[in-house]
């Protein structure tokens, strides 16, 4: 199999070099994908001057176009987001709004340019809501043309009203590790299939 490319968009609210549990889980997904001939990179979105909007380029120094170029060159997109107030982070929502522009971007055969790209989600938080956040993000990504593999998500949620982050949780539960490995195996398998046999023209 040829090596495919993944981009992890880390949607933490914390700029570098602050530690981020969302980035940690995103990097663990990337490490698991490496076992399936997928390499890639992590982009912490808040480190870049991404503007609010729903176009591919909001102008005036907008950093989204350069991120989009890397995303469009990849076969897999992983959104890594924390939970805040039971919701995906505001950075995650901004990313989804920017991806809405892809509904107007098609190739020479009329397919969305996101067709053939696989999406997955990694969620961390200290409150309930991982399933809700996963549902919101994966539905949005599917709406703009990404394909979701079986079990295309992984998450860790700490004790309700607790203060322990994923990065500080000590030995990680095998449930999260198992979900991460399954996500990687299924997402990589699907991405390899779509790379070899793209969706038909519209």
C-alpha positions as CSV (number, residue, x, y, z in Angstrom):
1,X,0.0,0.0,0.0
2,X,1.1,3.5,-0.7
3,X,1.6,5.9,2.2
4,X,-1.3,8.3,2.7
5,X,-1.4,11.7,4.4
6,X,-3.4,12.9,7.4
7,X,-3.9,16.3,8.9
8,X,-5.0,16.7,12.6
9,X,-6.6,20.0,13.3
10,X,-6.2,20.6,17.0
11,X,-9.0,22.9,18.2
12,X,-7.8,23.7,21.7
13,X,-8.3,27.2,22.9
14,X,-4.7,27.3,24.2
15,X,-2.0,28.7,21.9
16,X,1.4,27.0,21.9
17,X,3.4,26.2,23.9
18,X,0.7,25.5,26.4
19,X,0.0,21.8,26.9
20,X,-3.2,20.5,25.3
21,X,-5.0,17.3,26.0
22,X,-6.8,17.6,22.7
23,X,-3.5,17.8,20.9
24,X,-2.2,14.8,22.9
25,X,-5.1,12.6,21.8
26,X,-4.8,13.9,18.3
27,X,-1.1,12.9,18.2
28,X,-2.1,9.5,19.6
29,X,-4.5,9.1,16.7
30,X,-1.7,10.1,14.3
31,X,0.7,7.6,15.9
32,X,-1.9,4.8,15.5
33,X,-2.5,5.8,11.8
34,X,1.2,5.4,11.2
35,X,0.7,1.6,11.8
36,X,-1.5,1.7,8.7
37,X,0.8,3.5,6.2
38,X,-0.5,7.0,7.0
39,X,1.8,9.8,8.0
40,X,0.8,13.4,8.8
41,X,1.0,16.5,10.9
42,X,-0.8,18.3,13.7
43,X,-1.9,21.9,13.2
44,X,-2.9,23.8,16.3
45,X,-5.5,26.2,14.7
46,X,-5.3,28.9,17.4
47,X,-1.7,29.4,16.6
48,X,-2.7,30.8,13.2
49,X,-4.7,33.9,12.3
50,X,-7.8,32.1,11.0
51,X,-10.6,34.5,10.3
52,X,-14.3,34.0,10.9
53,X,-16.3,33.4,7.8
54,X,-17.7,30.8,5.4
55,X,-15.4,31.3,2.3
56,X,-12.1,29.6,1.4
57,X,-10.3,33.0,1.8
58,X,-11.5,35.8,4.0
59,X,-8.6,38.0,2.8
60,X,-6.5,40.5,4.9
61,X,-4.0,38.0,6.0
62,X,-6.4,35.1,6.7
63,X,-4.4,32.0,7.6
64,X,-7.1,29.5,6.5
65,X,-6.0,29.2,2.9
66,X,-2.6,27.9,3.8
67,X,-4.2,25.4,6.3
68,X,-6.7,24.4,3.6
69,X,-3.9,23.7,1.1
70,X,-2.4,21.2,3.5
71,X,-5.8,19.7,4.3
72,X,-6.8,19.3,0.6
73,X,-3.4,17.6,0.0
74,X,-4.3,15.0,2.7
75,X,-6.4,11.9,2.5
76,X,-7.6,12.0,6.1
77,X,-8.8,14.8,8.4
78,X,-8.9,14.4,12.2
79,X,-10.6,17.1,14.2
80,X,-9.3,17.0,17.8
81,X,-11.5,19.2,20.1
82,X,-12.1,19.7,23.8
83,X,-15.6,19.9,25.3
84,X,-16.7,23.2,26.7
85,X,-20.2,23.6,28.2
86,X,-21.1,20.3,26.5
87,X,-20.1,21.7,23.0
88,X,-17.2,21.5,20.6
89,X,-14.8,24.3,21.2
90,X,-15.4,27.7,19.5
91,X,-12.2,27.0,17.5
92,X,-13.7,23.8,16.2
93,X,-17.0,25.5,15.3
94,X,-15.0,28.1,13.4
95,X,-13.2,25.4,11.5
96,X,-16.5,23.8,10.5
97,X,-17.8,27.1,9.4
98,X,-14.8,27.6,7.1
99,X,-15.3,24.1,5.7
100,X,-18.8,25.1,4.7
101,X,-17.1,26.8,1.8
102,X,-16.3,23.4,0.3
103,X,-19.9,23.0,-0.7
104,X,-19.1,25.4,-3.6
105,X,-15.7,23.8,-4.6
106,X,-15.9,21.0,-7.2
107,X,-13.4,19.2,-9.4
108,X,-13.6,18.9,-13.2
109,X,-16.2,16.1,-12.9
110,X,-18.5,17.9,-10.6
111,X,-17.5,16.2,-7.3
112,X,-16.8,18.1,-4.1
113,X,-13.1,18.3,-3.5
114,X,-13.6,16.7,-0.1
115,X,-15.0,13.6,-1.7
116,X,-12.6,10.8,-1.2
117,X,-11.3,12.3,2.1
118,X,-12.0,10.4,5.4
119,X,-12.9,12.3,8.5
120,X,-12.5,11.3,12.2
121,X,-12.9,13.0,15.5
122,X,-11.0,12.9,18.8
123,X,-12.7,14.5,21.9
124,X,-11.5,15.2,25.4
125,X,-13.1,16.9,28.4
126,X,-13.9,16.9,32.0
127,X,-17.7,16.6,31.6
128,X,-20.2,14.5,29.8
129,X,-20.9,15.3,26.2
130,X,-18.4,13.3,24.1
131,X,-21.1,11.6,22.1
132,X,-22.9,14.9,21.5
133,X,-19.7,16.6,20.3
134,X,-18.8,13.7,18.1
135,X,-22.2,13.7,16.5
136,X,-22.1,17.4,15.8
137,X,-18.7,17.3,14.3
138,X,-19.0,14.2,12.2
139,X,-22.4,15.2,10.8
140,X,-21.0,18.6,9.8
141,X,-18.0,17.0,8.1
142,X,-20.2,14.5,6.3
143,X,-22.4,17.4,5.1
144,X,-19.4,19.0,3.4
145,X,-18.3,15.9,1.7
146,X,-16.1,13.9,4.0
147,X,-16.6,10.2,4.5
148,X,-16.8,8.7,8.0
149,X,-15.5,5.2,8.7
150,X,-17.1,2.8,11.2
151,X,-16.2,3.8,14.7
152,X,-14.6,7.0,13.4
153,X,-14.1,8.6,16.8
154,X,-12.2,8.3,20.0
155,X,-12.7,10.1,23.3
156,X,-11.8,10.5,26.9
157,X,-14.0,12.2,29.5
158,X,-12.9,12.8,33.1
159,X,-15.0,12.7,36.2
160,X,-17.9,15.1,36.2
161,X,-16.9,18.5,37.7
162,X,-13.4,17.1,38.0
163,X,-10.2,19.0,37.3
164,X,-8.0,16.2,35.9
165,X,-7.1,16.6,32.2
166,X,-6.4,13.8,29.8
167,X,-2.7,14.7,29.7
168,X,-2.5,14.5,33.5
169,X,-4.7,11.4,34.0
170,X,-1.8,8.9,34.5
171,X,-2.2,5.5,32.9
172,X,-4.8,5.8,30.2
173,X,-7.9,3.6,30.1
174,X,-7.7,0.8,27.5
175,X,-11.2,1.9,26.3
176,X,-9.7,5.1,24.9
177,X,-6.7,3.3,23.5
178,X,-8.8,0.6,21.9
179,X,-11.1,3.2,20.3
180,X,-8.1,5.1,19.0
181,X,-6.6,2.0,17.4
182,X,-10.0,1.0,15.9
183,X,-10.5,4.5,14.5
184,X,-7.0,4.5,12.9
185,X,-7.5,1.0,11.4
186,X,-10.9,1.7,9.9
187,X,-10.2,5.2,8.8
188,X,-6.9,4.2,7.1
189,X,-8.6,1.2,5.4
190,X,-11.3,3.4,4.0
191,X,-8.9,6.1,2.9
192,X,-6.8,3.5,1.0
193,X,-9.9,2.2,-0.7
194,X,-11.1,5.7,-1.7
195,X,-7.6,6.6,-2.9
196,X,-7.7,3.6,-5.3
197,X,-11.3,3.9,-6.3
198,X,-12.7,7.5,-6.0
199,X,-16.4,8.2,-5.9
200,X,-18.1,8.4,-9.4
201,X,-18.6,11.7,-11.1
202,X,-21.9,13.4,-10.2
